[in-house]
């Protein structure tokens, strides 16, 4: 069991990086085209995980879709999304720190 976990650890560790890189590429497609308003909308970007990011960011109000299927990036939605994600990450890190301190004090 532990051998399986040890073998899977690099893949699990790389997954967040892969997700962040593909999200960055997805967002850059909009930034390069200056697709921040409906008049500048672009076709959906293609690439690994692009469909997943499309649905996720559309649900979050970051990507807006026109009836013809073209997309544009809502700058305010993107800033709100990033702010929320950062706050969540800080909360998770704070909880992990509290758990580590409590665990360390119990072990010691």
WOJOCOR-V401163 format. One record per residue. N is the residue number from 1. SS is DSSP state (~ for helix, > for strand, _ for the rest). Layout:
n & ss
N & SS
N & SS
This chain:
n & ss
1 & _
2 & ~
3 & ~
4 & ~
5 & ~
6 & ~
7 & ~
8 & ~
9 & ~
10 & ~
11 & ~
12 & ~
13 & ~
14 & ~
15 & ~
16 & ~
17 & ~
18 & ~
19 & ~
20 & ~
21 & ~
22 & ~
23 & ~
24 & ~
25 & ~
26 & ~
27 & ~
28 & ~
29 & ~
30 & ~
31 & ~
32 & ~
33 & _
34 & _
35 & _
36 & _
37 & _
38 & ~
39 & ~
40 & ~
41 & _
42 & >
43 & _
44 & _
45 & _
46 & _
47 & _
48 & _
49 & _
50 & ~
51 & ~
52 & ~
53 & ~
54 & ~
55 & ~
56 & ~
57 & ~
58 & ~
59 & ~
60 & _
61 & _
62 & _
63 & >
64 & >
65 & >
66 & _
67 & _
68 & _
69 & _
70 & _
71 & >
72 & >
73 & >
74 & _
75 & ~
76 & ~
77 & ~
78 & ~
79 & ~
80 & ~
81 & ~
82 & ~
83 & ~
84 & ~
85 & ~
86 & ~
87 & ~
88 & ~
89 & ~
90 & ~
91 & ~
92 & ~
93 & ~
94 & ~
95 & ~
96 & ~
97 & ~
98 & ~
99 & ~
100 & ~
101 & ~
102 & ~
103 & ~
104 & ~
105 & ~
106 & ~
107 & ~
108 & _
